[in-house]
Amino acid sequence: MQLNLIQDALRGEKTNLDGWLFYDFRNQDPLSYRILGLNFNAHHSRRWYYFIPVSGPPHKIVSAVEPSALDSLPGEKHVYLSLKQKTSILGEILSSTPNIAMNYSPMNNVPYVSMVDGGTLEFIRSFGCTIHSAQNLIQTFEGLVKEEAFETHRIASKLMHSIMDEAFLEIGRRIREGEPCREVDIQKFIRKRYRKSGLISMGSPEVAINVNAADPHYSPSADGPSMKMGDLVLIDSWAKLKQPGAVYYDHTWMAYIGEQIPDRIQTVWNVVKAGRDAAIVFERKKLALGEPCYGWEVDNVCRAVIEKAGFGEYFVHRTGHSIGQEVHGNAVHIDGLETKDTRQIVPYVLHSIEPGIYMPHEKIGIRSEVDVYVDAQRQVIVTGPIQNDIVKIIP
């Protein structure tokens, strides 16, 4: 745990915070464990609290049943047995620190950082505290991807794009040679290539054709359709190197089986691509000028392009998500729809840009996904190839 850096960050918050209160019960808050450097697999059956004041030594409040729960952390230990004792200890510590951060989000606007239950919030407020969201602090100490971790993302990017190319070739080969070419067959092919390439993944890649591609979170089944000439193909895959601290790469590409892409599909693709590119241009401009750039703003820019083209009702999810050691990370999301993510895009943020248009009544679903990284100089980098044209699969 980086105590000095955390206290410096507390002093830098605009809300004049007096400290950051961490809390957990039965391993319900993985963010606290990662930020504090605790072992998440350790068995904790009692409530613990860890308070880092803006200056001075931290306080460890632990149960007499598990008195060593926070021994790896610096600070003064306070052991309680009864609820009365716990209340007295916390009251004494927090009574002089009215403004504290906790891992929660007002109105649950940013649910990815909202780990503290409502009853605990009531309990802490009973000491006269005003609780502020720790969302910016969480992004700083848990959500950012520094250079060493980013290198694992770059390596995964090259491997993943090679596998994507192979998947499209495999579709063509199977159709040409009359082998089974269901969505699930290509999904299994990609997963096998992951293993051979030293990659691991949470979940399985999405392989979807035609109307199935119009389901943003489609999962193929064994009785799904076989691919054939004239099919629209969407592949969304995500994976990371099989090593500690590795960071995910996540991308979606579109293909069409045949030589002539239908005009309607081409039109929709052009709109999705335009929305994607407008979001990237906007983010680059804001970061280059040194201006604040918020996740919801980038989402709005992308969404406005798609709405202007008449497809707004078919863009049914946020524009992008944070990426880290999990494919959906804990930094700012590119979201002004499902939530209003008010966190700033800052150096070392890694996120996706992935607009989509989903029209099941036309059996069309099109998405384009790239990953975007902000380096130490505030340069906005697309970390892998950008798809500009739908891939043509010619059996």
C-alpha positions as CSV (number, residue, x, y, z in Angstrom):
1,M,0.0,0.0,0.0
2,Q,1.3,3.5,-0.9
3,L,0.3,5.5,2.2
4,N,2.1,8.7,1.2
5,L,0.6,8.7,-2.2
6,I,-2.9,8.0,-0.9
7,Q,-2.6,10.9,1.6
8,D,-1.3,13.2,-1.2
9,A,-4.3,12.2,-3.3
10,L,-6.7,13.0,-0.4
11,R,-5.2,16.4,-0.1
12,G,-5.7,16.9,-3.9
13,E,-9.4,16.2,-3.8
14,K,-11.6,19.2,-4.3
15,T,-14.1,18.1,-1.6
16,N,-11.6,18.8,1.2
17,L,-11.6,15.2,2.4
18,D,-10.5,14.4,5.9
19,G,-9.8,10.8,5.1
20,W,-10.7,7.6,3.3
21,L,-12.6,4.9,5.2
22,F,-12.3,1.3,3.8
23,Y,-14.7,-1.3,5.0
24,D,-15.3,-5.0,4.3
25,F,-17.5,-7.9,5.5
26,R,-16.8,-11.4,4.2
27,N,-14.8,-10.2,1.2
28,Q,-17.5,-8.1,-0.4
29,D,-15.2,-5.3,-1.6
30,P,-12.4,-6.6,-3.8
31,L,-11.4,-3.0,-4.6
32,S,-10.4,-2.4,-1.0
33,Y,-8.2,-5.5,-1.0
34,R,-6.4,-4.6,-4.2
35,I,-5.9,-0.9,-3.2
36,L,-4.6,-1.9,0.3
37,G,-2.6,-4.9,-1.0
38,L,-4.5,-7.4,1.1
39,N,-5.0,-11.0,0.2
40,F,-8.5,-11.3,-1.2
41,N,-8.5,-15.1,-0.7
42,A,-7.9,-14.8,3.1
43,H,-10.9,-15.9,5.2
44,H,-12.6,-12.9,6.9
45,S,-15.9,-13.5,8.6
46,R,-16.1,-10.3,10.7
47,R,-16.3,-6.7,9.8
48,W,-13.1,-4.6,9.5
49,Y,-12.5,-0.9,8.9
50,Y,-9.3,0.9,7.8
51,F,-9.2,4.6,8.1
52,I,-6.5,6.7,6.3
53,P,-6.6,10.3,7.5
54,V,-5.4,13.1,5.3
55,S,-2.4,13.3,7.6
56,G,-1.1,11.2,10.4
57,P,-1.1,7.4,11.0
58,P,-4.0,5.2,9.8
59,H,-6.4,3.3,12.1
60,K,-7.2,-0.4,12.0
61,I,-10.5,-1.4,13.5
62,V,-10.7,-5.2,13.7
63,S,-12.8,-7.9,15.5
64,A,-11.4,-9.7,18.5
65,V,-12.3,-12.9,16.6
66,E,-9.9,-11.9,13.8
67,P,-7.5,-9.4,15.4
68,S,-4.7,-10.0,12.8
69,A,-6.9,-9.3,9.7
70,L,-5.1,-6.0,8.9
71,D,-1.7,-6.7,10.5
72,S,0.1,-6.2,7.2
73,L,-1.0,-2.6,7.1
74,P,0.5,0.4,8.9
75,G,-1.3,2.2,11.7
76,E,-2.8,1.9,15.2
77,K,-4.8,-1.2,15.9
78,H,-8.1,-1.0,17.7
79,V,-9.8,-4.3,18.6
80,Y,-13.5,-4.6,19.4
81,L,-15.6,-7.4,20.7
82,S,-19.1,-6.1,21.0
83,L,-21.1,-3.8,18.7
84,K,-21.0,-1.2,21.5
85,Q,-17.2,-1.3,21.6
86,K,-17.0,-1.0,17.8
87,T,-19.4,2.0,17.8
88,S,-17.4,3.7,20.5
89,I,-14.0,3.2,18.7
90,L,-15.3,4.4,15.3
91,G,-17.1,7.4,17.0
92,E,-13.9,8.5,18.6
93,I,-11.9,8.2,15.4
94,L,-14.4,9.8,13.0
95,S,-15.9,12.5,15.2
96,S,-13.1,14.9,14.2
97,T,-13.1,13.9,10.5
98,P,-16.5,15.0,9.1
99,N,-15.7,14.6,5.4
100,I,-14.7,11.1,4.4
101,A,-14.5,9.1,1.2
102,M,-15.9,5.6,1.0
103,N,-16.3,3.1,-1.9
104,Y,-19.8,4.0,-2.9
105,S,-21.5,6.1,-5.6
106,P,-24.3,8.6,-4.8
107,M,-27.6,7.2,-6.3
108,N,-25.5,4.3,-7.5
109,N,-24.6,6.3,-10.6
110,V,-21.3,4.5,-11.0
111,P,-22.1,1.0,-9.7
112,Y,-18.7,-0.4,-10.5
113,V,-17.3,1.5,-7.5
114,S,-20.3,1.2,-5.2
115,M,-19.3,-1.5,-2.7
116,V,-20.6,-0.2,0.6
117,D,-24.1,-1.3,1.6
118,G,-26.7,1.2,2.7
119,G,-26.8,0.1,6.3
120,T,-23.1,0.8,6.7
121,L,-23.5,4.2,5.1
122,E,-26.2,5.0,7.7
123,F,-24.0,3.7,10.5
124,I,-21.0,5.9,9.5
125,R,-23.3,8.9,9.0
126,S,-24.6,8.5,12.5
127,F,-21.2,9.9,13.7
128,G,-21.9,13.2,11.9
129,C,-19.9,12.3,8.9
130,T,-20.6,13.5,5.3
131,I,-19.6,10.6,3.0
132,H,-18.2,11.4,-0.4
133,S,-17.6,8.9,-3.3
134,A,-14.1,7.6,-3.6
135,Q,-14.6,7.0,-7.3
136,N,-11.7,9.3,-8.4
137,L,-9.4,7.8,-5.7
138,I,-10.3,4.3,-6.8
139,Q,-9.5,5.2,-10.4
140,T,-6.1,6.5,-9.3
141,F,-5.1,3.5,-7.2
142,E,-6.9,0.7,-8.9
143,G,-8.1,1.6,-12.3
144,L,-5.0,3.0,-14.1
145,V,-2.8,0.9,-16.3
146,K,0.9,1.8,-16.0
147,E,3.6,1.1,-18.5
148,E,4.7,-2.4,-17.4
149,A,1.1,-3.6,-17.4
150,F,0.3,-1.8,-20.6
151,E,3.1,-3.8,-22.3
152,T,1.1,-7.0,-21.6
153,H,-1.9,-5.4,-23.3
154,R,0.2,-4.7,-26.4
155,I,1.5,-8.2,-26.6
156,A,-2.0,-9.6,-26.2
157,S,-3.2,-7.2,-28.9
158,K,-0.9,-8.7,-31.5
159,L,-1.8,-12.3,-30.6
160,M,-5.5,-11.5,-30.6
161,H,-5.5,-9.9,-34.0
162,S,-3.6,-12.9,-35.4
163,I,-6.3,-15.2,-34.0
164,M,-9.1,-13.0,-35.4
165,D,-7.6,-13.2,-38.9
166,E,-7.3,-17.0,-38.5
167,A,-10.9,-17.2,-37.4
168,F,-12.1,-15.5,-40.5
169,L,-9.9,-17.8,-42.7
170,E,-11.3,-20.8,-40.8
171,I,-14.8,-19.8,-41.6
172,G,-14.0,-19.7,-45.3
173,R,-12.1,-23.0,-45.2
174,R,-14.9,-24.8,-43.4
175,I,-17.6,-23.5,-45.8
176,R,-15.4,-24.3,-48.8
177,E,-14.6,-27.9,-47.6
178,G,-18.1,-28.6,-46.4
179,E,-17.2,-28.9,-42.7
180,P,-19.5,-27.8,-39.9
181,C,-19.3,-24.1,-39.4
182,R,-21.7,-23.2,-36.6
183,E,-21.1,-20.1,-34.4
184,V,-20.1,-22.4,-31.6
185,D,-17.5,-24.2,-33.8
186,I,-15.7,-20.9,-34.4
187,Q,-16.0,-20.0,-30.8
188,K,-14.2,-23.3,-29.9
189,F,-11.6,-22.6,-32.5
190,I,-10.8,-19.2,-31.0
191,R,-10.6,-20.6,-27.4
192,K,-8.2,-23.3,-28.6
193,R,-6.0,-20.7,-30.2
194,Y,-6.1,-18.7,-26.9
195,R,-4.6,-21.7,-25.1
196,K,-1.9,-22.3,-27.7
197,S,-1.0,-18.6,-27.6
198,G,-0.7,-18.4,-23.8
199,L,-3.9,-16.4,-23.4
200,I,-6.7,-16.7,-20.8
201,S,-10.1,-15.1,-20.8
202,M,-13.1,-14.5,-18.5
203,G,-15.9,-16.1,-20.5
204,S,-16.0,-17.1,-24.2
205,P,-15.8,-15.0,-27.3
206,E,-19.0,-13.9,-28.9
207,V,-19.5,-15.3,-32.4
208,A,-22.8,-14.3,-34.0
209,I,-24.4,-14.2,-37.4
210,N,-27.3,-12.2,-38.8
211,V,-30.1,-11.7,-36.3
212,N,-27.9,-13.2,-33.5
213,A,-25.4,-10.3,-34.1
214,A,-28.3,-8.0,-33.1
215,D,-28.1,-9.3,-29.5
216,P,-25.2,-7.3,-27.9
217,H,-24.4,-10.1,-25.4
218,Y,-25.3,-13.2,-27.6
219,S,-23.8,-16.6,-26.6
220,P,-23.8,-19.3,-29.3
221,S,-25.3,-22.7,-28.6
222,A,-24.6,-26.2,-30.0
223,D,-27.9,-26.1,-32.0
224,G,-27.1,-22.7,-33.5
225,P,-27.1,-22.0,-37.2
226,S,-24.4,-22.9,-39.7
227,M,-22.6,-20.1,-41.6
228,K,-23.2,-19.8,-45.3
229,M,-22.8,-17.4,-48.2
230,G,-24.6,-14.1,-47.5
231,D,-24.2,-14.2,-43.8
232,L,-23.1,-11.2,-41.7
233,V,-20.6,-12.2,-39.0
234,L,-19.7,-10.5,-35.7
235,I,-16.8,-11.7,-33.5
236,D,-16.1,-10.1,-30.2
237,S,-13.1,-11.5,-28.3
238,W,-11.2,-10.6,-25.2
239,A,-8.2,-12.2,-23.5
240,K,-5.0,-11.5,-21.7
241,L,-1.6,-13.1,-21.1
242,K,-1.6,-15.9,-18.6
243,Q,0.7,-14.1,-16.1
244,P,0.2,-12.0,-12.9
245,G,-0.8,-8.4,-13.5
246,A,-1.7,-8.9,-17.2
247,V,-4.2,-6.5,-18.8
248,Y,-6.9,-7.5,-21.2
249,Y,-7.2,-6.7,-24.9
250,D,-10.8,-6.5,-26.2
251,H,-12.0,-6.1,-29.8
252,T,-14.9,-6.6,-32.1
253,W,-14.7,-7.1,-35.9
254,M,-17.3,-7.5,-38.6
255,A,-17.2,-9.8,-41.7
256,Y,-19.5,-10.7,-44.5
257,I,-19.4,-14.1,-46.3
258,G,-19.4,-13.2,-50.0
259,E,-17.9,-10.8,-52.5
260,Q,-20.6,-8.1,-52.5
261,I,-21.6,-6.5,-49.2
262,P,-25.3,-5.4,-49.3
263,D,-26.0,-1.7,-49.4
264,R,-28.0,-1.7,-46.1
265,I,-25.2,-3.5,-44.2
266,Q,-22.6,-1.1,-45.7
267,T,-24.7,1.9,-44.7
268,V,-25.0,0.8,-41.1
269,W,-21.3,0.0,-40.9
270,N,-20.4,3.4,-42.1
271,V,-22.5,5.0,-39.4
272,V,-21.0,2.8,-36.6
273,K,-17.5,3.6,-37.9
274,A,-18.3,7.3,-38.0
275,G,-19.5,7.3,-34.4
276,R,-16.4,5.4,-33.3
277,D,-14.0,7.8,-35.1
278,A,-15.8,10.9,-33.8
279,A,-15.4,9.7,-30.2
280,I,-11.7,9.1,-30.7
281,V,-11.2,12.5,-32.4
282,F,-13.1,14.3,-29.5
283,E,-11.1,12.6,-26.8
284,R,-7.8,13.3,-28.6
285,K,-8.7,17.0,-28.9
286,K,-9.7,17.4,-25.3
287,L,-6.6,15.7,-23.9
288,A,-4.3,17.5,-26.3
289,L,-5.7,20.9,-25.1
290,G,-5.3,19.9,-21.5
291,E,-9.0,20.2,-20.9
292,P,-11.1,17.9,-18.7
293,C,-12.6,15.0,-20.6
294,Y,-15.3,12.9,-19.0
295,G,-16.6,9.5,-19.8
296,W,-20.1,10.7,-20.4
297,E,-19.0,13.4,-22.8
298,V,-17.3,10.9,-25.1
299,D,-20.3,8.7,-25.1
300,N,-22.5,11.7,-26.0
301,V,-20.3,12.6,-29.0
302,C,-20.4,9.1,-30.4
303,R,-24.2,8.7,-29.7
304,A,-24.9,12.0,-31.4
305,V,-23.5,10.8,-34.7
306,I,-25.6,7.6,-34.6
307,E,-28.7,9.5,-33.6
308,K,-28.2,12.1,-36.4
309,A,-28.1,9.2,-38.9
310,G,-31.5,8.0,-37.7
311,F,-30.2,4.9,-35.8
312,G,-30.3,6.2,-32.2
313,E,-32.9,3.8,-30.9
314,Y,-30.8,0.9,-32.0
315,F,-27.6,1.9,-30.1
316,V,-28.6,0.2,-26.9
317,H,-25.5,0.3,-24.7
318,R,-22.7,2.6,-23.5
319,T,-20.0,3.5,-25.9
320,G,-17.2,1.8,-24.0
321,H,-15.8,0.4,-20.7
322,S,-12.7,0.6,-18.7
323,I,-10.2,-2.2,-19.2
324,G,-7.7,-3.6,-16.7
325,Q,-6.9,-7.0,-15.1
326,E,-10.6,-7.7,-15.7
327,V,-12.0,-7.1,-19.1
328,H,-14.4,-4.5,-17.5
329,G,-12.0,-2.5,-15.3
330,N,-12.4,0.0,-12.5
331,A,-11.5,3.3,-14.1
332,V,-13.8,5.6,-16.1
333,H,-16.4,4.1,-18.5
334,I,-17.4,5.8,-21.7
335,D,-21.0,6.0,-20.5
336,G,-23.7,8.7,-20.6
337,L,-26.6,6.3,-21.2
338,E,-26.7,3.5,-18.7
339,T,-25.0,5.7,-16.1
340,K,-23.5,9.2,-16.2
341,D,-19.8,8.5,-15.5
342,T,-18.4,11.8,-14.2
343,R,-14.9,10.5,-13.8
344,Q,-12.2,12.2,-16.0
345,I,-10.2,10.4,-18.6
346,V,-6.6,10.9,-17.4
347,P,-3.2,9.5,-18.2
348,Y,-2.9,5.7,-17.9
349,V,-6.7,5.1,-18.5
350,L,-7.4,2.2,-20.9
351,H,-10.8,1.8,-22.3
352,S,-12.8,0.5,-25.2
353,I,-14.8,2.5,-27.8
354,E,-17.4,0.2,-29.2
355,P,-20.6,1.7,-30.7
356,G,-23.1,-0.7,-32.2
357,I,-26.4,-0.7,-34.1
358,Y,-28.7,-3.6,-33.4
359,M,-31.8,-4.2,-35.6
360,P,-33.2,-7.7,-35.1
361,H,-36.2,-6.9,-37.3
362,E,-33.7,-6.5,-40.2
363,K,-31.4,-9.3,-39.0
364,I,-28.5,-6.9,-38.7
365,G,-26.2,-6.3,-35.8
366,I,-23.0,-4.3,-36.3
367,R,-20.4,-3.2,-33.7
368,S,-16.9,-1.9,-34.0
369,E,-14.6,-2.1,-31.0
370,V,-11.1,-0.7,-30.5
371,D,-9.1,-0.1,-27.3
372,V,-7.8,3.3,-26.4
373,Y,-5.0,4.2,-24.1
374,V,-3.9,7.6,-22.7
375,D,-0.2,7.7,-22.1
376,A,1.8,9.8,-19.7
377,Q,1.9,12.7,-22.2
378,R,-1.9,12.6,-22.6
379,Q,-1.6,11.2,-26.1
380,V,-4.7,9.1,-27.0
381,I,-3.5,5.9,-28.6
382,V,-5.6,3.2,-30.4
383,T,-3.7,0.1,-29.3
384,G,-4.4,-2.2,-32.2
385,P,-5.5,-2.1,-35.8
386,I,-8.7,-0.1,-36.6
387,Q,-11.2,-1.8,-38.9
388,N,-12.2,0.5,-41.7
389,D,-13.8,-2.0,-44.0
390,I,-16.0,-5.1,-43.4
391,V,-13.9,-8.2,-43.9
392,K,-15.0,-10.2,-47.0
393,I,-14.8,-13.9,-46.4
394,I,-14.6,-15.7,-49.8
395,P,-15.0,-19.5,-49.4
